[in-house]
Structure formats: structure tokens, C-alpha cells
């Protein structure tokens, strides 16, 4: 991997809003971030190509308080 991002959220609901699909069903289309959804569509076309063969690795973890 060449680039990493750490994104923190105040709640699981906030995370779900940001991530959108597949966590949020399409019938609740207004419950996810449309800007992030469009970004994922744009970036998706650039991933898993001969130039970028490994795609994206995403994982969630909870930090104790």
C-alpha cells in the first residue's frame, strides 16, 4: 500500500453515513453522504487496474475511551 487514511467518527451511525453502501441499503438513499458516494464511483474506476493491481484495503476498529 502506498497511501493511508485514518478517519474517525463520533458514532457508528456517523461512520455508516460516511461509508454508505454496502452498510446502508439503497432504499435509504438519503441516509448516506452523496459526496463520498460519488468519490467512490470516481476512484473505483482507477483501482484494480494493471497500474494499480491491488485495489483498496479498508478496515474498521474501535478505540476504547
DOPADREN-586035 format. One line per 2 residues: for each residue x, y, z of N, C-alpha, C. Coordinates in nm, 3 decimals. Layout:
X Y Z X Y Z X Y Z; ...
END
This chain:
0.084 -0.118 0.000 0.000 0.000 0.000 0.089 0.124 0.000; 0.045 0.225 -0.069 0.123 0.348 -0.081 0.062 0.465 -0.006
-0.068 0.466 0.013 -0.136 0.579 0.076 -0.229 0.525 0.183; -0.234 0.593 0.296 -0.325 0.552 0.403 -0.402 0.671 0.457
-0.523 0.644 0.500 -0.608 0.746 0.560 -0.664 0.691 0.690; -0.671 0.773 0.791 -0.736 0.739 0.916 -0.850 0.837 0.934
-0.971 0.784 0.940 -1.089 0.868 0.954 -1.157 0.829 1.084; -1.186 0.927 1.168 -1.252 0.899 1.295 -1.394 0.955 1.294
-1.481 0.888 1.367 -1.622 0.925 1.373 -1.667 0.927 1.519; -1.766 1.008 1.547 -1.820 1.019 1.682 -1.910 0.900 1.717
-1.966 0.835 1.615 -2.058 0.723 1.642 -2.057 0.627 1.524; -2.113 0.509 1.547 -2.126 0.411 1.439 -2.220 0.465 1.331
-2.323 0.538 1.372 -2.415 0.598 1.275 -2.345 0.698 1.185; -2.255 0.778 1.243 -2.178 0.873 1.161 -2.091 0.799 1.061
-2.030 0.689 1.106 -1.948 0.608 1.016 -2.033 0.550 0.904; -2.151 0.499 0.938 -2.239 0.441 0.837 -2.283 0.545 0.735
-2.311 0.667 0.781 -2.349 0.775 0.689 -2.237 0.802 0.590; -2.113 0.805 0.638 -1.997 0.832 0.552 -1.973 0.717 0.454
-1.974 0.595 0.505 -1.944 0.479 0.421 -2.056 0.455 0.320; -2.180 0.470 0.364 -2.293 0.446 0.273 -2.303 0.300 0.236
-2.322 0.273 0.108 -2.332 0.134 0.064 -2.197 0.066 0.082; -2.188 -0.057 0.124 -2.295 -0.153 0.142 -2.360 -0.151 0.281
-2.316 -0.063 0.371 -2.375 -0.061 0.504 -2.518 -0.009 0.504; -2.548 0.084 0.416 -2.681 0.143 0.408 -2.750 0.090 0.284
-2.868 0.034 0.301 -2.945 -0.021 0.190 -2.987 0.091 0.095; -2.997 0.060 -0.032 -3.033 0.161 -0.134 -3.167 0.228 -0.106
-3.259 0.158 -0.038 -3.390 0.219 -0.013 -3.380 0.336 0.085; -3.264 0.351 0.152 -3.240 0.463 0.241 -3.136 0.557 0.179
-3.154 0.587 0.052 -3.054 0.662 -0.024 -3.021 0.797 0.037; -3.113 0.856 0.110 -3.086 0.987 0.170 -3.009 0.977 0.301
-2.973 0.857 0.342 -2.904 0.839 0.469 -2.754 0.816 0.455; -2.699 0.850 0.340 -2.554 0.840 0.327 -2.500 0.962 0.254
-2.371 0.985 0.269 -2.304 1.104 0.218 -2.294 1.098 0.065; -2.370 1.179 -0.007 -2.367 1.172 -0.153 -2.232 1.211 -0.212
-2.158 1.300 -0.147 -2.025 1.339 -0.198 -1.929 1.222 -0.190; -1.932 1.148 -0.079 -1.843 1.032 -0.066 -1.884 0.922 -0.162
-2.014 0.904 -0.185 -2.063 0.805 -0.280 -2.009 0.835 -0.420; -2.016 0.960 -0.462 -1.964 0.999 -0.594 -1.813 0.981 -0.602
-1.743 1.011 -0.494 -1.599 0.991 -0.489 -1.564 0.844 -0.507; -1.638 0.755 -0.440 -1.612 0.611 -0.453 -1.635 0.565 -0.596
-1.738 0.618 -0.663 -1.761 0.581 -0.803 -1.645 0.626 -0.892; -1.595 0.747 -0.868 -1.483 0.800 -0.945 -1.356 0.718 -0.922
-1.321 0.697 -0.797 -1.198 0.626 -0.763 -1.206 0.479 -0.803; -1.325 0.421 -0.794 -1.340 0.280 -0.828 -1.290 0.248 -0.967
-1.308 0.341 -1.060 -1.260 0.320 -1.196 -1.109 0.326 -1.209; -1.042 0.378 -1.108 -0.896 0.389 -1.111 -0.827 0.273 -1.039
-0.904 0.192 -0.970 -0.847 0.085 -0.888 -0.855 -0.050 -0.958; -0.772 -0.141 -0.912 -0.767 -0.276 -0.965 -0.749 -0.277 -1.116
-0.652 -0.201 -1.158 -0.614 -0.195 -1.300 -0.470 -0.247 -1.310; -0.418 -0.265 -1.429 -0.277 -0.305 -1.440 -0.182 -0.206 -1.371
-0.222 -0.079 -1.364 -0.137 0.020 -1.299 -0.149 0.011 -1.147; -0.270 -0.014 -1.098 -0.297 -0.027 -0.954 -0.363 -0.162 -0.931
-0.285 -0.271 -0.924 -0.344 -0.405 -0.925 -0.407 -0.449 -0.793; -0.384 -0.380 -0.682 -0.429 -0.431 -0.553 -0.555 -0.365 -0.499
-0.606 -0.263 -0.563 -0.730 -0.202 -0.517 -0.715 -0.131 -0.384; -0.817 -0.149 -0.298 -0.826 -0.077 -0.170 -0.841 -0.176 -0.057
-0.782 -0.144 0.056 -0.798 -0.223 0.178 -0.859 -0.132 0.283; -0.976 -0.172 0.334 -1.046 -0.091 0.433 -1.074 -0.177 0.555
-1.052 -0.124 0.674 -1.092 -0.196 0.794 -1.136 -0.097 0.900; -1.225 -0.145 0.987 -1.278 -0.064 1.097 -1.222 -0.117 1.228
-1.204 -0.027 1.323 -1.168 -0.067 1.457 -1.222 0.035 1.555; -1.246 -0.010 1.677 -1.298 0.077 1.781 -1.186 0.109 1.878
-1.177 0.235 1.915 -1.077 0.279 2.011 -1.147 0.297 2.144; -1.096 0.234 2.248 -1.153 0.248 2.381 -1.131 0.386 2.438
-1.218 0.427 2.527 -1.205 0.560 2.587 -1.155 0.550 2.727
END
